[in-house]
């Protein structure tokens, strides 16, 4: 066992301990060569190295940790005493933003070359394995823990309640998914991207390096799309917005690594690691700046305050004139810029008051910095011409509870994100934003649909996820232009039939609610392509779902379904059907009519047999049937010409149909946990030499 050393409590000396968050970090020394892919097949394993030691937080970041970090960074954040020791779920993007600001604020006390970041996947697995990966697999929490639906599982336990791994890291083993820094690539595709498995190389630290470049260039905009485009040009690689989540469990309900979009929430740890220096000549590459967006400067938060104490005097407001240019070298402009560049919100607001007191006279550089604070511009009547052109506004994680009435002046606004604030209501003026197309209210305190939204007839995208909604008003049916409706992670027990009036609806996400039924009127949505109702309490489905002729993805996992309506066989556009983690004992033969289906996930049910008609699914690529009670497989599965993955592990199979040997495109066959004769498996290996057969 490697003896850990240089452990410390973040941050070290040099900062006021009373203000600093108390996050204990453990030192992990360099590794030499170690094997990635514990629990995977030999073909999927590979050797890599950890060339630099790193610090990793002893526990996943909790609500208490996040509150302390927010206070340390001058953010307004409310701590729930009930959940203070529960893991805090945060998006990849927000964590990277936080780490950037930590690096800026703590630059003087960090070890040379080290930066706060999310942990690399190689580093995570090394810390997880603690020298012995195979032993790590045998030290997992109880398997039934994984049955809890995401994200409920993260809310069901406090950190530090189980034994740590041999190196002292808590809650790192089992099914709990943690963010890693890396762009996601499937194994064994990583063989084609060896830079994903090493510490050196621009690609693997693509985002960290380019954020640092942007910082050094005073280009603070966190523009994922622009960074993607830059890297695609630089490396001739097309990057996605999906990053890796890791867990200690391979097989069963998870493959040990999955991906999520960079704005989805998950558990994470803070890492302090060495990031290789980059070519400073790259600073000549200018990442596009989003002039119509809030920039990173806006990340210095403030709470709108309508008190009269800090308001400019009436005479100054009455004499306000449009921005006029003054000499660039004036002491006045220099002082204003110093205030605007301060970390203290009070200084920023003072700069606005001084600008008003000087009749709105300042130079163009001051004007640019003023524009970083749109709400203050509206409040003080500055840069209104600029404000009138803004089409997208990001006010995420500001601790906001209200918006100023002047908000109505943003008449060109098309996209507004108020994600993760403290809104319980919206101002009536919001309904006057007639150009608004996208509204993100996720992570606030709305118990029901804000009535102001109903007036936004141009609205195409609406997210009310994670608000504690207990009901949804029938008024939702008036939003006739709505294309995407995101209602996941609430407490809805029903949804109104009026949803069936949303004729343009393309995406309906009801994941993680308390729904016991779906209204038949959902079958009246002619353009619905994505329907996600996983993690609810559905015991049956309306037959009218079979009328959704545009439906391509149907997610029904983790409910209480005992059977499926045969009308699902009418979904001719359906490409992916996810029905795992239910109580299904059989599948309707009509599923064989789904000629567009390329993936069927029916794991963790009580299936005892399969319909012969599954052999008619000529476009099926993946068939997942693990953890059922199957005693045999139909010979007709051998008629699936495109099948690449067949997973039937943990069933009761005693024999295999010889026809499986006809599946010449099969790449993965999972047979573990079945009482099969080894001779049959070996005979199948001979017929399918290119297929990886796990038994």
PyMOL commands that set and color helices and strands:
alter all, ss='L'
color gray80, all
select helices_A, chain A and resi 42-44+63-72+92-105+121-129+133-137+143-147+152-155+189-192+194-197+206-216+224-235+280-284+296-299+314-318+331-340+345-357+364-370+374-380+384-387+405-409+428-432+451-455+474-478+497-501+520-524+543-547+566-570+589-593+612-616+635-639+658-662+678-687
alter helices_A, ss='H'
color red, helices_A
select strands_A, chain A and resi 8-10+23-28+32-36+46-50+54-57+90-91+114-117+178-183+242-246+257-261+265-266+271-274+392-394+415-417+438-440+461-463+484-486+507-509+530-532+553-555+576-578+599-601+622-624+645-647+668-670+692-694
alter strands_A, ss='S'
color yellow, strands_A
deselect
rebuild
show_as cartoon
